[in-house]
C-alpha cells in the first residue's frame, strides 16, 4: 500500500526536501563625463550624446544625454537624461538611479533613484532593445548653466542599474568518486609478509602461515575450528594435511 502525502509527512523517517527562490538585484554603475557642454547645445531637440555601453546583469546599457531636451513641446527648456537598454532583452526588470554630480565639493548632488523609495508598482520593465527609463525634464537648462553641476564646461553623470534576477537556492548533493576496492591486495601483502600470522598449515611437510581472523571470516568451518567452544587463552595452531 502506497502511503498518502499526509502519512509521508507524519513519518519521521522520510526527510523533506527544501528549496528557496531568492529574488535580488545585480547592481553595476557607470560614470559618464560630458566635456564641451556649450558645444553640444544646439544639436537639436531629440538628439542625444551617448555614453559607452556598459554591462550589468548580463545586459548592456547606455546613458543618453539630450542637451536640447527630448520633448519638442518643451522648446529646449530642459535637458533630458535617460538610461537605455543597449542589447537584446525581453521584459528586463530593473531599478535605476541617475545622479548629476555637484562639482563644488558640497555634495549637493541631484539624485533620481528607485533604490531608496517604496516601489508601488515594482521595478521598471524594459521590453526591447532601445527601451529607456529617465526624465524628459531632468533639469531646467538655464539653471543648470549657472549651477555648480557645470564646471569647466563639463558635466558628470553617475548611473546605477540594478537588474532583478531570481535564483533557486537549494542544497546540492556532492558526488564522491569511490575508488575500486584494493582490500584483496592488502590481504595478499599481509599473507606474503606473514605479519601477525597466528596459524600454520603443514601440507605434506610444507608450512603455510595464515591469519585465523581472515580464515574465520571467510569460512564457517575454520570459524568453528578456531573459536567455537574455546575458553581462556588461545594458543597457536598447527594443522597438518596429507597429500
JOWOJO-V973209 format. One record per backbone hydrogen bond with DSSP energy under -0.5 kcal/mol. NH is the residue of the N-H (numbers start at 1). CO is the residue of the C=O. Records with the same first field share a line. If there is no record, write none. Layout:
NH = CO, CO
This chain:
8 = 4
9 = 5
10 = 6
11 = 7, 8
12 = 10
14 = 11
15 = 13
20 = 169
22 = 20, 167
23 = 21
24 = 22, 165
26 = 163
27 = 25
28 = 161
30 = 159
32 = 30, 157
33 = 31
34 = 32, 155
35 = 33
36 = 153
37 = 153
39 = 36
40 = 36, 37
41 = 37
43 = 40
46 = 69
47 = 44
49 = 65
51 = 63
54 = 61
56 = 59
59 = 56
61 = 54
62 = 84
64 = 82
65 = 49, 63
66 = 64, 80
67 = 65
69 = 66
72 = 70
74 = 71
75 = 72
77 = 74
79 = 139
80 = 66
81 = 135
82 = 64
83 = 133
84 = 62
85 = 131
86 = 60, 84
87 = 60
92 = 126
93 = 91
94 = 124
95 = 162
97 = 160
98 = 112
99 = 158
100 = 110
101 = 99, 156
103 = 101, 148
105 = 102
109 = 107
110 = 100
111 = 109
112 = 98
114 = 96
117 = 114
120 = 118
122 = 119
124 = 94
126 = 92
130 = 85
131 = 128
133 = 83
135 = 81
138 = 79, 135
139 = 79
141 = 77
144 = 140
145 = 141
146 = 143
147 = 144
150 = 147
151 = 149, 154
154 = 151
155 = 34
157 = 32
158 = 99
159 = 30
160 = 97
161 = 28
162 = 95
163 = 26, 161
164 = 93
165 = 24
167 = 22
169 = 20, 167
170 = 168
171 = 18
174 = 172
175 = 173
178 = 176
179 = 177
186 = 182
187 = 183
188 = 184
189 = 185
190 = 186
191 = 187
192 = 188
193 = 189
194 = 190
195 = 190
197 = 194
198 = 210
199 = 210
200 = 237
201 = 208
202 = 239
203 = 201, 206
204 = 202, 241
206 = 203
207 = 205
208 = 201
210 = 199
215 = 211
216 = 212
217 = 213
218 = 214
219 = 215
223 = 219
224 = 220
225 = 221
226 = 222
227 = 223
228 = 223
230 = 227
231 = 229
237 = 198
239 = 200
241 = 202
